[in-house]
């Protein structure tokens, strides 16, 4: 699979930031989100989920990747 638009840098921090920004925007839609993230972004994913009132669940896909799903957290869910 070819990239739609390759980054103009190989800096891993740029890729992490791009991925986190994409996730932040998807969480803003209010729709459930399912995606694969770099393992290095999981901490930020959990922080973003908490800040926006989402619950995040993940399954490791090896050392570098995690398949995650985000769903809304409601008061009744804590019961």
C-alpha positions as CSV (number, residue, x, y, z in Angstrom):
1,X,0.0,0.0,0.0
2,X,1.4,3.4,-1.0
3,X,1.0,6.5,1.2
4,X,-1.5,9.0,0.0
5,X,0.8,11.8,1.0
6,X,4.2,10.9,2.4
7,X,5.5,13.2,5.2
8,X,8.4,15.5,4.2
9,X,10.3,14.3,7.3
10,X,11.2,11.0,8.9
11,X,11.0,12.4,12.4
12,X,8.9,10.0,14.5
13,X,7.7,12.9,16.7
14,X,6.1,14.5,13.7
15,X,4.3,11.2,12.9
16,X,3.1,10.9,16.5
17,X,1.8,14.5,16.5
18,X,0.0,14.0,13.2
19,X,-1.7,10.8,14.5
20,X,-2.7,12.4,17.8
21,X,-4.2,15.4,16.0
22,X,-6.2,13.1,13.7
23,X,-7.5,11.2,16.8
24,X,-8.4,14.5,18.6
25,X,-10.5,15.6,15.6
26,X,-12.2,12.2,15.3
27,X,-13.1,12.3,19.0
28,X,-14.7,15.8,18.5
29,X,-17.3,14.3,16.0
30,X,-19.0,12.5,18.9
31,X,-19.1,9.2,16.8
32,X,-17.3,6.1,18.1
33,X,-13.8,5.8,16.9
34,X,-11.9,2.6,16.0
35,X,-8.4,2.8,14.7
36,X,-4.8,1.5,14.9
37,X,-2.3,3.7,16.7
38,X,1.5,3.6,17.2
39,X,2.1,2.1,20.7
40,X,4.1,5.3,21.5
41,X,0.8,7.3,21.3
42,X,-1.2,5.2,23.7
43,X,-0.6,7.5,26.7
44,X,-1.7,10.5,24.7
45,X,-4.8,8.6,23.4
46,X,-5.8,7.8,27.0
47,X,-5.3,11.4,28.1
48,X,-7.4,12.7,25.1
49,X,-10.1,10.1,25.8
50,X,-10.3,11.2,29.4
51,X,-10.4,14.9,28.5
52,X,-13.2,14.4,26.1
53,X,-15.2,12.0,28.2
54,X,-14.5,8.8,26.2
55,X,-13.6,5.3,27.3
56,X,-10.7,3.7,25.4
57,X,-10.0,0.0,25.0
58,X,-7.1,-1.5,23.2
59,X,-5.6,-4.7,22.0
60,X,-1.9,-5.0,21.2
61,X,-0.9,-5.9,17.7
62,X,2.8,-6.6,18.4
63,X,5.4,-4.2,19.7
64,X,4.6,-1.1,17.6
65,X,0.9,-1.0,17.1
66,X,-2.3,-1.1,19.1
67,X,-5.9,-1.5,17.8
68,X,-8.1,0.9,19.9
69,X,-11.7,1.7,20.2
70,X,-13.3,4.8,21.8
71,X,-16.8,5.0,23.1
72,X,-18.7,7.5,25.1
73,X,-18.6,7.3,28.9
74,X,-21.9,8.0,30.6
75,X,-22.7,8.2,34.3
76,X,-24.7,4.9,34.1
77,X,-21.7,3.1,32.8
78,X,-20.0,3.3,36.2
79,X,-22.7,1.3,37.9
